[in-house]
Amino acid sequence: MKDGFIKVAAATPKIRVADVDHNAGEVIRLAHEAADEGAKIIVFPELVLTAYTCNDLFLQSPLVRKAARGLLEVAEKTDDLEALIFVGLPIEVCGKLYNVAAALQKGNILGFVPKRFIPNYNEYYEARWFAPGSHEVTDISFYGRKVPFGMDLLFQCIPAARDAFSDDGMNMGKLLVGAEICEDVWTPDPPSTRMALSGADLIVNLSASVEITGKSAYRKQLVSMTSARLISGYVYCSAGEGESSQDLVFGGQRLIAENGTLLADSGRFTTGITCSELDIDRLQAERRRMTTYQSKPEGEFRVIPFSLRVEETELTRTYARRPFVPSDVHDREQRCEEILTIQALGLKKRIEHIHCKSAVIGISGGLDSTLALLVTVRAFDMLNMDHSGIYAVTMPAFGTTDRTYNNAVEMSRTLGCTLKEINIKEAVQIHFRDIEHDPAVTDVTYENSQARERTQILMDIANQYSGMVIGTGDMSELALGWATYNGDHMSMYAVNSSVPKTLVKHLVHYYADFCGKENLKKVLYDVLDTPVSPELLPPKDGKIAQITEDLVGPYELHDFFLYYVLRFGFDPLKIYRLARRTFAGVYDDAVILKWEKTFYWRFFAQQYKRSCIPDGPKVGSVALSPRGDLRMPSDAVVKVWREKLDTL
């Protein structure tokens, strides 16, 4: 379970009704196959040792006793497996029959969890045979073994002693597994709720859900939403082929979900094994972050320990290279419209509140100012204000190229904005003279003098026209501190402040695809094709000389780091592992490590800039506002995070 990952499996065997020997053999076979695939938690269907459809045969003592011996055989013949295995069967306790999930590991029967809610409607009439489980936990004698029995059982992973004080050992010590059975999850107050609130981060469900039209889709929604509501992993395994078809058909659907995301779906009418990896570290980070997740001590539950070795789980799940960008192409239009609307509505409210007559934007021909201009146009449309009240100010200086200048001019005119051109070269030269700076020295003073001159011009024009300066900087630049303090760092409302660079590009591309204006579309596509640059150094042969990503690293890498650092608080080594997997064939490992180290250094060193950024709308799950998502001291030390990466 290195880095918090654990492989889980749901296994549906092809069984025979009331043939315990056959069914136990199939459970043993599939348990070994799942373990060979690396599964550490293996879940079988409800009543798998007998079949769910035995009906009144459950009242026959020979079947119940045979099922118990079948469980002992499964335990004995899986004693070489480290995995925690859940098997469904009927057992008799104090003269009553219970439908239980038996937890096995290394030949031991760790506990029996009875089904709480016994359906007795429509095609179900389980109350004819089974008693409902209770919260009380007691030890029962099961063929010479003392085994805990009751609903309030949880199974906790205890790492081997040598791993106990490692980071991964500590994480494994938190893995807590709860079990419920079929109907339990369909009820208004399922047992898994109490389990999760008592610390269970993985719920397994042994099921025998019949197939009727439309039920599969609802089942997937139910499992996904349960995992989301509980912020947990959820492994659902249903009975399938081999059950009696006298009145019903069972589809054998196997589902694995994590906090609302369906990681694996076997589909229906299949048998076999479905595997995926759950990220327990991610679930626990999400629970810590959400203060409304009211956990309570595990005292209500009896916790049964089991142990697993700390080892690296081979990953099959994938991670998006651009986690901030909508991944579903079919959802693209809706998501982009939603983001643009949030940005525009935030600006609309600010314009209304201060009775603003105009908006002033420094338009460079780059991605960020382009998006800010498009958002401002949308806000003006919402207010029924004429686009001429948008002052698009282009301020050529020493690094401006014809390409970006022409794009800025054409874009502003096409959108009907008032274009103002102010060449700042002379003003900056005078400033150099005043501060006794040699203009031949193209250092940070040379660059930032231009950025601050531009900001001063924008602020003063806003005063002239009763307007406000619209900030253009994006969240990726804020994360890296790639902004001139009191230069482009400052504005009166920053519409892009929670939009990372990869998403900026996506939004501009979307706008270009659907704007319906050929001139504008052509300009926007060229903006998208232009290298990202602050254009503060003189061009070489008429081309941009200062490429941002050559200096601070690829934005797609930094956005990837930013997402997992802030959204989940992942360990730097885990982020490095995910980045290597995600960007394999795109960047060498050494390149990824170099820029991850750069990210952490800049992220910590540049917090003072983020501590005083202007207001701006939050559009996604990660934001850097000091008044909202990121309360971080400006003098925090990066040592803890960099030490991790320095071990590589």
N, C-alpha and C positions, 0 to 999 in steps of 0.2 A: 504493500500500500504506500509506496514511495510517492511523495508529492500529493498525497491525499486521494490518489486514484485506487479504486478497487473494481475488479471485474466481477460482474454478476451474470447469472444465467437463469433463464426460465426453460424448463424441459418438459415437453409433453410426449409421453410414450404412447405407442399403440398398444392398448390393453385388451383384456378379455373380461367380460362381466363375471365376477365372483371367482376368477381364476387367480388366486393370490400368488401362487408360485410363479406363474408367468409374469404377472405384473411386477412382483418384487425383482425378478430377473431383469426386466426392462429398466426399472428404476436404477438398479446397480450399474447396468451397462451405460445408461445415459449419464449417470453421476460421474463415472470415470471419464467419459468423453468430454463432459463439461470441464472437469478438472484438468484434463489434458490441454484444453483451450485456455487455461489460466484462471478459470472462475473460482472465486473464493466464497461466494454465496450462491447456492443452487436451490431453486424452488421448483417443486413438482405440484401437480394439480390437487384439488380437493378430493379426498377419499380415493387416491390413486391406487392404493393397494387392493381395494376391492372392486372399484368402479363406483361412480356416483349413482348409477341407475340400478342398484340392486333392489331398491324398493323394500318389500316386506322380508326379503332375505336378510336384511339387517337385524331382524328379530330372531334369527337362527344362531344359536350359540356357536355351532361349528365355524361359521364364517367369521364371527368376531374373534374367536380364539385363533383362527388361522391368520387373520390380519395381524394380530399381535406377534405371532411367530414370524410372519413375513417381515415385520419391522425389525425384529431382532436379527434376522438374516441380512437385511439391508445394512444395519449398523455394523455387523460383523464383517461383511464383505466390502465395506467402505472405510474400514479402520485405518487404511493406509492413506486416506485422503485428508488433507488439511482443511478442506472446505467445510463451511457450515451449511448443512443440508436440511431442507424442510420437506417433509413427506406427510401427505394426508391419509388418515385412516380413522375407523371407528374404534373407540375403546370404552370399556365398561368401568365405571367408578361408582361405588356404593349403590349398586343396583340400577344405575341409570346409564344410558348409552350417550356418548358424546362424539361429536364430529370434531376432530382435533387436527392441529398441525404439530407434528413431532419434529423437534430440532435435534439433529444428530451432528456429531463431530468426532472423528478419530475413534469410531466404534462406541462412543458414549451417547446415551440418550439424555440430552441436557434439559428437556422440559416438554410438556404438553400444553398447548394453547387451545382451549376449546372455542368453538364458534359461538358468538354472543347472540346474534339475531337469526332465529330459525324461521325461514319463510314458510308460509302455509296458505298460499293463495295461487290462483291460476294453475299453472302446471306444477307448482311446488307444494309438497305436503310433508316436509321434513319433520314437522312437529309430531307426526305419527310415530317417529322412531327416536328422535334425538331430543335431549334436554338442552336448554340454553346454558352457556357458560356464565360464570359469575366472576366478580373481581377478586374474590378471596383466593389466595394461593395456598395450597397445602401440598405436602409430600404424600405421594401414593406409592404403594408397592406394585411394581410392574414386573412380574416374572422374576422376582428376586432382586430387582433393582429399585432403589429409592429415587423417585423422579418427581420434580416439582410439577404441579398441575394447577392451572388457573389462567384467567385472562391477563392478569397483571404481572406478566413475565416479560422482561427485556433481556437481550443477549448482548453482552459487552465484550468487545475485542480487547484483550490484554496483550500487549506486545511481549516478546521474549525479553528476559531480564537485561540482556546485553544491549537491547534496543530502547530500553525504557526512557532513557534520558536524551536520546537523539530527537531532532525536530520531528522526524517521521514517526518515531515511537510515541511521542506525545500526541501526534495526530491520531494514530491508530487507537490509542487509549480512549479516544472520544467516540469511536464508532459504536453506535448503539442500535440494535436491530429489534424491531417489533413485528409481530405477525398477526394478521387477521384473515378471515376466511369469507370469500365470496360475498354473500349478502351484506356482510358487515359494512363494506364500503358504500353500499347503495342507500344506507340509512341516513337520516338527518344528523345523527350524532355518532359517527363511526368510532370504534375503539381506537383507531389510529390517531384521532385527535388527542386523546389523553396520552398516548404513547409519545407523540411528537412533542407535546408540551412538557413531557417529563424527560426529554432529551433524545428520543429516538430520531436518528437522521436517515434511517433506511427502514421502510415498511415493505414487508412481503405479503402477497395475497395469494392464497391457494384457492382456486376457483373452479366451478363447474357451471359456466354460464352458457345457457342454450342459445342457439342461433335462430333469430327471426329477422325479418326484413327491417333494416335500419338500426339494429341494435349494435352492430360493430362500431359505427360512427359515434354513437352515444357512449359506448364503453371507452373508446379512446379519449373522448372529451372528459369523461369522469376520472379516469386514471391521471390524465395530464393535469386537470384542475385540482385534484386531490394533492398531487405532488407540489403544485404551486401554492395551494392554501397552507400546506404544512411546511413548506420550504424543505422538502425532503426528497430522497430517492424513493422510487416505488417500483417494485417488481411484481408483475401480475402474470399468473400462469393458469390457464384454463384447460379443462378436460377436453379431449378431442376424439379422434378415431378410436373405435373399439367400445365406446359407450353404447348402450342399447339404443337402437333407433325405433323402438316400438311406437313412441309418440313424439320423440324429440331428436334433434340433431345437434351435436356439439362441435364447435369449430376449432377448438385448440388454439385460440388466439393468445399470443404471448406479447406483453407490452413492458417496456422499460422506460420510465420517465424520470426526469430530474428537474425539480422546481418549475414545472409547467412546460418543459420541453420534452417531446417524445423522442427518445434516443433510438429506440428499436421497436419494430412492429413486425411480427412474423406473418401477418395476414391471417386469414381464416382457412380452415379445412386443411391444416398441415399438422404434422408431428415433427418432433426433433427439438433442437436446442437453439435458443435465441440469446445472444450475448451482447453486452455493451459494458463500458466502464462508467462508473459513477464517480463524480468528483466531490468527495465528502468535505474536503477543504473548502470548496466553493460554497457548499451548503452552509457550513458552519460560519463562514465569513458573512453570508447574507443574513443569517439569524442574528449575529452580533450587531450588524448595521441597523436592523429594524427594531427600534426600541418598543414598537407595539407588539412584537412577538413575545408574549408574556410566558416565558418558560418558568417551570417550577421544579423544585428538587425531585430527585428520583425516588424519594422515600415512599411514595405510594406504590411503587413497583418493586418486585423482587428482581434483582439483577443477577443473571447467570453469566459467569465469565467463560470466554473461550479465547484461544490464542491463535495468532497468525504471525508468520515471519514477515519482517520488513523486506520487501523486494520490489523491484521496478515492474509495474504493470505495463505490458505491451499495449499501446493505445491503438484503437481502430477508429475512434471518433475523430472528427475533423474540426478545425477552428478556422473561422473566417479570417482572411488576410486583412480585411478592413471591417473590424467589428462594429464601427459606428455607422456603416453604410448598409441600407436595406439589402438583405441578401436575396429576397424573393422577388424575381423580376416581375411577377404578376402583381405584387404589392407596391411596386415602385412608385406609380403615379400617386396613389393614396398617401404613402409615407412622405414623399417629397412635398406634396401639397400641404400636408399637415405641418411639416417643419417650416415651410415658407410662411404659412398663415400664422403660426406662433410668433415668428420673428416680426412679421408685419403688425400683428395685433399689439405686441409689446410697444413698438414704435408709435403706433396710432394713439395708444393711451397716453404716452408721454407728450406727444404733440398737442393733443387735446388739453392735457392738464396745464401746460405752461402757455397755452394760447399762442403757439408757435405759428409764425407766418410762412416760414420757409425751412428747408433743410439744406445743409452744406456738406458736401462729400468731396474729399480729395480723391480724384479718380486717376489711377495710374495706368490702367490697361492690364492690371494683374487680376488674379482670381478673387482675392478678398474684396477689393473695392468694387469689382463687378457684382459680386453677390450683394454687397451692401446697397448698391445702387438699385438692383432689381427689387430688393426688399422694400426700399424707400418708395419706389414707384408703386408697389402694391399697397403700401400704407396710405399713400396719397389717394389712390383710387378708392380705398375704403372710406376716406374722408371727403370724397368728391372734390379734392383740391387739384388745381391745374399743375401738370408736370413742370411748367415753367417756374414754379416755386422751388424746384430742386436745383440748387446751384452746384453743378459738377465742375470742380476746379482742378484743372491739370496744371502742374507746377514743374515743368522741365528743369533739370539741373544737369550736373556733370555726368550722370550715368544713364540718362534717359535715351532710349533707342527710338528710332523712327517707328518700329513695329508697335511698341506699347503706346507711344504717343498717338499714332493714327487710330489704333483700336479704341483708346479712351475718347478721342474726339468723335469718331463715328458712332460709338455706342451712345454717347450723351445726346447727340443730335437725333438719332433714330428714336430714342425714348422721349423726345420732346423736352428735354431738360435745358436749363440755361447754362451754356458752356462759358466758363471763364478761364482764360489762359494767363498765368502769371509765371514768367521765367524768374527763378530765384537765384540764378548764378551771381548776379551782381550783388544782391543783398548778402549772400553767403560770403562772397569775397570781402565785402566790407566788414562782416563779422570776423572773418579770419584776421583782418588787419587790426580790428579792435582788441582781439584776445592774443595777438601776436603769434598766430599759427601759420606756419609755412604751408601754403596750399599744395606744394609738391609732396608733402608728407600725407599720404592717403591712409591715415590711421583711423581709430574709432572716433576721434574728434572731428576729423574730416567728414566721416559718414553721419554722425549724429547731429552735426550742425545743420545739415540739410533737412533731416527729419524734424528737428525742432523748429526750423524756420517755416516749414510747411504747416506744422500745427498752429503756429502763431498766426499765420495768414488765414487759416480756416476759422479760427476763433474770432478774429477781427471781422471777417466777412459775415460771420453769423451775427455779430453785433450790428453790423450795417443793415442787415435785412431782417431783423427780428427773428432770427432763425436759431437752429441748434446744429452742432457738428455731429455727424453720424460716424461712429467709430467703425473701422473696417477690419481691425485685427481679429484673428481667429483663435480658437482655444489651443491649437497646437503651438502657436507662437507664444501664447501666454504660459503654457506648460514649460516651454524651453527658455522662457525669458527673452525670446527673439523679438524684442521691441525696444525702441529707444525710450528710456524713462522720460516722462513729460514731453515725449514727441508723439509718434504714432500710438504710443501706449495710452494716450489720453484723448477723451472725447466727451460729449454730453450724453450719449447713449450708444452702447456698443452692441449692435444687432448680431454680430458674429461671435460674441464672446463665449458661447457654449457650442460652437460648431467647429469641429476639428477639420484640419486641412483636407483629409480624404473625403469628408462629407461636403465641404465647400465645393470641391471639384464635381462631385456627384450631382449636387443641386444645380450648379451652373449648366452641367450637361443636360439634365432633365429640362431645364428652362429652354435651352437651345432647341431641344427636340420638339417642344410643344408650343413655342412662342408664336409660330405662324407668320413671322416677318422674316423674309429671306435675308435682308440686309443685316438685321440683328443676329440671325442665326449664323451667318458667315463670320461675323465679328466674334461671337461667343465661342465658336469652334476654334478660332485662331487664338483666343485667350487661353482656352484649354490646352492648346498645343504649345504655348509659350512657357519656357522654363521659369520656375518660381524664383524671383529675385527682388531685393529691395532697390536695385538699380542706384546704388550710391557711389559706385566706382566707375570711372570712365570706361566706355565700351571698347572692345577690341575689334577692329575692322568692322565697326558698325553693329556688332553683335553684343549681347549681354555678357559682361565679363564676370559678374558676381552671381554664381548659382547657389542658392541657399542650401540645397540638399548636399552639395559638395562640402559645405562648411559645417553644418550641424547634423547631417545624416538624412536618410530617406524618411519622409514624413509617414509613409505607410508603416515603417518600423516603429517610429516614435508614437504614432497613434495606437498601435498594437500594445506597446508598453504602457502607455497612459491608461488604456482601458482596463487592463488587468491589475495595474497598481492601484488605481482609485476605485474601480468598481468592486473588486474583491479583496484587495490587500494581499495579493499573492506574494509568495517568497520570490526574490529575484532569480533563484536557480530554477524554480518552477516556470517562471515566465520565459527564461532562456530556453528551457526544454520545449515549451509550447511554440516558441518562435522558431526554433530549429526545425521542428516538425512542420510548421505551417509554411515557412519560407524556404524549405528544402529545394535546391535547384535554382533559387532566385538570389540568395545571398549565402556566402560561405559562413561557416560557424564563427570564424574569427571576426568577420565583419559584423555579424549580429551582436557578438559580445562587445566589440568596440563601441557600437552605438548605444547598447544598453547601459554601459558604464557612463557614456556621455549623457544619456537621458537622466540617470539618477543624479549625477553631479549638477547638471543645469537645473533640474527640477528643484533641488534643495537650495542651491545658491541663489536662484532668482525669485524666491517666494516674496521678497520685499516688493517686487513689482506687482504681484497679484494682490497684495494686501491693500492696495489702493486703486484698484481698477474701477472704471465707471459701471453703472447699472447696465444690465443687459438681460434678455430673456433666456431662460433655461429651456432647451429643446429636447434633451435626452437624459439618460440615467446618470451621466457624468457631467459635472460642471465644476468650475474653479472659483466661483464667486466667494469672497471672504465673508459675505453676509449670508451665504447659503451652504453649499456643499463642502467647501474646504476651509476648515478652521485650523490653519497650520501656522506655527510660529515662524517668523522670518529668519530666526537664527538657529533653527534645528540643524543638527549635524547628520551627515549622510553616512557616517562610518558603519553603522549596523548593516545597511543595505549593500554598501560597496565591499565590505569584508566577505560577503557571500560570493560575489562575483570574482573577487581576487583569488578564491580557492581554485578557480578553473585554470 
